[in-house]
Amino acid sequence: MAAQEPHAGGAFGSDRFGQKAEAFARFFGTPQFLIGQTLIVGVWVALNAAVVALRWDPYPFILLNLLFSTQAAYAAPLILLAQTRQADRDKAHAESIEQHRELASQHQERQEEMLIKVAHKLEALLSENTDLTRQDKELTESVEKLTREVHARVLGSGGS
């Protein structure tokens, strides 16, 4: 079973909807949005307070409050959706890092096991080499001893 992108076709519909919702939620935190909203509210209040003929929303600005409430009703779920999607991405990224660390650790353990095996083989070869060197020395000493004995007998026999 292949891993799915977080929220792809989930409770909030298609992934395209989720991406658009995230973009919209991110826009809420930008200076452009805050400055733009402040200017709109300032103009709204100024026109409704100063120009009597244009009063479509007199003080206490019930229509403006309704617009803010509607905006908040949509903004809050969109912001939560964006946070949930980001948390899912963060979780997937953290799991990926953990999996990478696990694989690296396993690889390191295999390397250490191989090094230990190689060290044991080298130790065994060194031990065999030492045994062969000892045997060579013993044989060389035996040959030297036999050569002296043969030499002594040949010289001892030839001189009689």
Secondary structure in CASP SS format (residue, H / E / C, confidence):
PFRMAT SS
TARGET T0000
AUTHOR 0000-0000-0000
METHOD secondary structure of the structure
MODEL  1
M C 1.00
A C 1.00
A C 1.00
Q C 1.00
E C 1.00
P C 1.00
H C 1.00
A C 1.00
G C 1.00
G E 1.00
A C 1.00
F C 1.00
G E 1.00
S C 1.00
D H 1.00
R H 1.00
F H 1.00
G H 1.00
Q H 1.00
K H 1.00
A H 1.00
E H 1.00
A H 1.00
F H 1.00
A H 1.00
R H 1.00
F H 1.00
F H 1.00
G C 1.00
T C 1.00
P H 1.00
Q H 1.00
F H 1.00
L H 1.00
I H 1.00
G H 1.00
Q H 1.00
T H 1.00
L H 1.00
I H 1.00
V H 1.00
G H 1.00
V H 1.00
W H 1.00
V H 1.00
A H 1.00
L H 1.00
N H 1.00
A H 1.00
A H 1.00
V C 1.00
V H 1.00
A H 1.00
L H 1.00
R C 1.00
W C 1.00
D C 1.00
P C 1.00
Y C 1.00
P C 1.00
F C 1.00
I H 1.00
L H 1.00
L H 1.00
N H 1.00
L H 1.00
L H 1.00
F H 1.00
S H 1.00
T H 1.00
Q H 1.00
A H 1.00
A H 1.00
Y H 1.00
A H 1.00
A H 1.00
P H 1.00
L H 1.00
I H 1.00
L H 1.00
L H 1.00
A H 1.00
Q H 1.00
T H 1.00
R H 1.00
Q H 1.00
A H 1.00
D H 1.00
R H 1.00
D H 1.00
K H 1.00
A H 1.00
H H 1.00
A H 1.00
E H 1.00
S H 1.00
I H 1.00
E H 1.00
Q H 1.00
H H 1.00
R H 1.00
E H 1.00
L H 1.00
A H 1.00
S H 1.00
Q H 1.00
H H 1.00
Q H 1.00
E H 1.00
R H 1.00
Q H 1.00
E H 1.00
E H 1.00
M H 1.00
L H 1.00
I H 1.00
K H 1.00
V H 1.00
A H 1.00
H H 1.00
K H 1.00
L H 1.00
E H 1.00
A H 1.00
L H 1.00
L H 1.00
S H 1.00
E H 1.00
N H 1.00
T H 1.00
D H 1.00
L H 1.00
T H 1.00
R H 1.00
Q H 1.00
D H 1.00
K H 1.00
E H 1.00
L H 1.00
T H 1.00
E H 1.00
S H 1.00
V H 1.00
E H 1.00
K H 1.00
L H 1.00
T H 1.00
R H 1.00
E H 1.00
V H 1.00
H H 1.00
A H 1.00
R H 1.00
V H 1.00
L H 1.00
G H 1.00
S H 1.00
G H 1.00
G C 1.00
S C 1.00
END
